[in-house]
Amino acid sequence: MFSRVILFNKFLEKDIKMRDVRVGDVKISEAEKSAINRVLDSNWLSEGPQVKQFESDWARYVGTKYCIAMNSGTSAIIAGLEAMKHCEHFPKANEWSKVITSPLTFIATVNSIKLTNYQPAFVDVNMDDFSLNAESLKEYLEKADVDDYSAIMPVHLMGYPCDMNKINSIAKKYGLAVIEDSCEAHGTKYNGKRTGSLSDFGVFSFFIAHNIQVGELGAVTTDDLELVRFIDKVKAHGRAWDREGQEEAVMKKEKFHNTEHEIDQHPRYYHDIPGYNFKTTEIQAALAVEQIKKADWIIKRRLENVKYLNEGMEKFSDILKLPTYNEDVSFLGYPFVIKDQSKISRKKLREELVTRGIETRPLFGAIPLHQPVYSYLRKEYEGKIPNAEYLGAHALYIGCHQYLTQEDLDYVIGAFGEILGKV
Ligand SMILES: Cc1ncc(COP(=O)(O)O)c(C=O)c1O
């Protein structure tokens, strides 16, 4: 706080206006406000026509047959993992089986594995784009007892796509399911297809800090109708309802064998598996429907900002590793890595940026090494995931969002110059 005040005075002396450069910003458009008002006027707040519209629009955008709306990305992962256990075509998806994922991710990926009674397992990531390293995955599985494993969950972190062709072919060899955590990659393309359409199912989060920002909303995307049927149930108390109108068939199939216990029941109150309440609301869905219309513009604006920042920041590339620019990426932020720690630590750089009004986030930490909740795995992974360990301690990101102006970006570049002594 003290340094912020001094700096503020310095700004006044030099007549430089301190800017507010956040990792994300939100501006609710008139069209979005009208959409929300239409929901309020309709007197229908729980899941209804807007949720259906969102599901159909997002499935079309991603390129899958189905989309199931959920109240968060975390719920989407949990519902998908839980539903797999009920599908005959995922015979390996048993409780306590292992799910391999990235050690460099937001904690929700791993918590969801843990809380659905699978066991998280980790392989290293690429230094360049933070994505799951397919070669490490191959080597890991060659040495593993593959009967213990049921799935691989690559994470498209910061919008960068994982190498899905390689990951899918490794998974096929060992009979493992593949789940894309695409929470941070809205519209990213990989070989011409969108992430979330490249595996058994994809999951998305439309949390406020993401590219399509709804507050709290999630989704599963998939082509697998059996999985959809179970996800629909898991997300709503294990109800015997069915999006294709097959409730009677579901109820007949699951009728109690002991006919003494049969009563006249309604699918809404007929529960053949345990489930959660992961339903969302019409307001969230209406907001998402409007925002999907802007998705391509959001991606384009972010790409332009990443390109501009990369050009301006090039002079710091002896100290910082700048993000790899790729037009297929829907950037969640502007991630970079401290290469030369003798010049500045992540902590110091973050402090200096914050005092100049530039918000930052560290890149999460390597989960089994840096997150206390998974410290029981620390010994197992020490020395085994060097890239994730380095990035977890030295990578960070700032905003590249669609509402930043050229003045904002110049201000950011200038601030880095001041901090790193290269004005
Ligand atoms: C990679 C990743 N997975 C999962 C999630 C969880 O999504 P939510 O916050 O909507 O539950 C997030 C959220 O930021 C995320 O970044």
The ligand as an ORCA input file, in Angstrom:
! r2SCAN-3c Opt
* xyz 0 1
  C      -8.750    -25.159    -16.351
  C     -10.003    -24.976    -15.535
  N     -10.732    -26.044    -15.198
  C     -11.858    -25.936    -14.480
  C     -12.330    -24.716    -14.058
  C     -13.562    -24.646    -13.208
  O     -14.574    -23.840    -13.739
  P     -15.604    -23.082    -12.754
  O     -14.867    -21.993    -12.077
  O     -16.657    -22.575    -13.699
  O     -16.133    -24.094    -11.821
  C     -11.612    -23.557    -14.378
  C     -12.083    -22.245    -13.944
  O     -11.480    -21.223    -14.065
  C     -10.405    -23.680    -15.137
  O      -9.659    -22.610    -15.432
*
